[in-house]
């Protein structure tokens, strides 16, 4: 885990009249874990945007992970309305989390309030092709799992898990697995006569991007 990107959130990142900053940090369940509340400040007032649980890892046994939950899609400070999903704020947080996590380290993002992602997963859209999954894929994550029933909600609401590849071997395996999942999905939609889904173009784009990544990782291989 790279700590420096998280330090940017502790110090605060300013955008026009707003300051995005971790407002509070508290100890977690064990010594390697911390809880953080991320807020947006306008002057001396603030609104909480999300919570994070950060596990810094316990080498060589456990790798680091970050969980994001209790996301508020819309908050108001005086006359300022701040939205999260599909905005500069979400992109900022995803960029920083992507910079923080290294290969094999996990990111969990609760999607209960992310209705577009929620509905897509409910319809069986592959996680990587959902709104949130695609954003994470563009930031280097290549393995996904949908925790729709995370231990009977004992561990919070439904969340999407994403990981970056640990090495080139795991990258190739991730690419092959994603390809197979996307192809099976497309073939199933063809059989059902329902291929003109709004996610179709994104899936084709992802497959093309995976081919490019595979060729760059192994130039002797023409594609997948």
Number of C-alpha atoms within 10 A of each C-alpha: 20 14 11 12 16 17 14 14 18 17 13 19 15 12 10 7 9 16 18 25 22 24 18 12 14 11 13 14 10 8 11 13 17 17 17 19 19 22 21 25 19 17 10 5 10 19 18 18 23 18 19 20 20 19 23 20 16 11 8 6 6 11 17 22 22 22 18 20 21 18 20 17 16 12 16 13 14 9 6 11 9 18 16 18 19 13 11 12 17 14 15 13 16 16 15 16 20 19 17 19 23 20 17 19 21 20 23 22 21 21 24 18 16 17 12 15 20 21 14 16 20 11 9 10 18 20 24 27 23 21 20 20 23 17 18 25 19 12 15 16 26 24 24 22 15 19 17 18 13 13 11 10 11 8 10 14 19 22 23 23 21 25 24 24 21 12 10 12 10 16 20 19 14 20 21 16 13 21 19 14 14 22 14 12 17 19 13 13 15 12 9 9 9 11 15 10 10 8 17 17 12 16 22 15 13 20 20 15 14 21 19 16 16 21 15 13 14 13 11 9 11 11 15 15
